Amino acid sequence: MDNNKRKLLKQMGVVATGLQLQSFSSFVQSSENTRLTTNVTNKFLSKKNINWSTVRQEFNLDENNIHFANFLITSHPRIVRDDINYHRNRIDKNPAFEMHHESIAHHESESRDWAARYLKVKSSQIALTGSTTEGLGLIYNGLKIAANQEVLTSEHEHWATKGALRFRSQRDDINIKTIKLFSDPHHVSTDEVLGSISSNITDKTRVLALTWVHSGSGVKLPISEIGKLVSEKNKQREQENKIIFCVDGVHGLGVENTSFAELNCDFLIAGTHKWMFGPRGTGIICSRSEQIENLIPTIDTFSGQDNFGTIMTPGGFHAFEHQWAMRKAFEFHLMLGKEQIQQRIHQLNTLLKQQLKQLGSVQLVTPESTKYSAGFTFFRVKNIDCEKVAKYLQVNRVAVDATNRDVGPVIRMSPGLINSEQEIEYVIQLLAKKIA
Ligand SMILES: Cc1ncc(COP(=O)(O)O)c(C=O)c1O
């Protein structure tokens, strides 16, 4: 056993106790570890000093499990649950009245207004969708791309982007050029990413389709700098040849303290049912323009024909209690503070990475710097299959998963607002036992 590992195990009492694992609840009670509890006031809305354990109590999460896979789908916080119930009760009482055009328009604009406040844009720039996947489909299906033009995308995309682009190319015979943005995710740099993109943009490039935070590696792309590069290239191009920059932002939204304008993209597409804590089955598309530009809608709207936000919100009767309660998720984030949220998520991920590094045989896949990472910490353990490690943690009541995409096999963890330092320490203790 090397010195670093011995030191860590000793710190955690593992060596002294002969590698006996405690349950999480007894771990929490042990005085050695309670030092990690956030020692702040119990007013979680006091922005200067948020009590994150109080924030956690807003969720009905199973206390017997540790929830580190919140990139999949959210548990609703109380404020969202209550708002869903409010709308549901009204719809249950008077479905026809609630389906009135004015009622739908009113409630939708509430959700749009809050999303707009959060991203510092106008409501007319926000369309409401059912998920990231739906939003990506609506954009990539609808963009005006001429037969001789092409889409530039990366091999790091989620299948939601890959699929939407594949369908588009099958329909219109448009070329999809797929490139690698970096060779080693852990050491990604802005120069490397910008170099890959710049050298692959040609006169034919009409769309640049990328993802803000990658769910195969945890890499956060320098979207703002990429947007600046696109703007530079566009200066030389005619209107119908300008590059349209589209971003799948689902793992950045709700984590990063960024306004839409700072991203320098044309369309930001994201589900609001992961990091945002919005109702399950909700999402948004934010457009640079308030009007429909370079785009043909796919699904007709029930929301009016005034602007991008209404025209691009697909019509049909939905689970409206969810769509209308989306407003509360944005309100929740703004109450806590975008800066505080970013700081907390970065802080927990940095802690996890630091501790993982001390377990000698762990290889971090996600970059260490918060410049290139957000709420993901992905890693692998030398000589142990990632699936096996994930299974081991799951059996020990830790919700994580393993995947194998653009950068190979990884174990995925995503410390966020519902997690604590203690939970991280506990997982490290479990891993130390497995690796020992
Ligand atoms: C990068 C990325 N894009 C899109 C999706 C699909 O998200 P949604 O469930 O909102 O459609 C995921 C799923 O986790 C993802 O990781």
The ligand as a Tripos MOL2 file, in Angstrom:
@<TRIPOS>MOLECULE
LIG
   16    16     1     0     0
SMALL
NO_CHARGES

@<TRIPOS>ATOM
      1 C1        -25.6510   15.4920  -23.2050 C.3       1 LIG1
      2 C2        -27.0760   14.9910  -23.1510 C.ar      1 LIG1
      3 N1        -27.9710   15.4800  -24.0180 N.ar      1 LIG1
      4 C3        -29.2460   15.0690  -24.0190 C.ar      1 LIG1
      5 C4        -29.7030   14.1470  -23.1140 C.ar      1 LIG1
      6 C5        -31.1450   13.7600  -23.1180 C.3       1 LIG1
      7 O1        -31.8030   14.5760  -22.1810 O.3       1 LIG1
      8 P1        -33.3800   14.5890  -22.0480 P.3       1 LIG1
      9 O2        -33.7210   13.4810  -21.1130 O.co2     1 LIG1
     10 O3        -33.7140   15.9260  -21.4460 O.co2     1 LIG1
     11 O4        -33.9520   14.4140  -23.3980 O.co2     1 LIG1
     12 C6        -28.8110   13.6060  -22.1770 C.ar      1 LIG1
     13 C7        -29.2770   12.6150  -21.1900 C.2       1 LIG1
     14 O5        -28.8730   12.5220  -20.0860 O.2       1 LIG1
     15 C8        -27.4620   14.0280  -22.2100 C.ar      1 LIG1
     16 O6        -26.5680   13.5320  -21.3580 O.3       1 LIG1
@<TRIPOS>BOND
     1     1     2 1
     2     2     3 ar
     3     2    15 ar
     4     3     4 ar
     5     4     5 ar
     6     5     6 1
     7     5    12 ar
     8     6     7 1
     9     7     8 1
    10     8     9 2
    11     8    10 1
    12     8    11 1
    13    12    13 1
    14    12    15 ar
    15    13    14 2
    16    15    16 1
@<TRIPOS>SUBSTRUCTURE
     1 LIG1         1 GROUP 0 **** ****
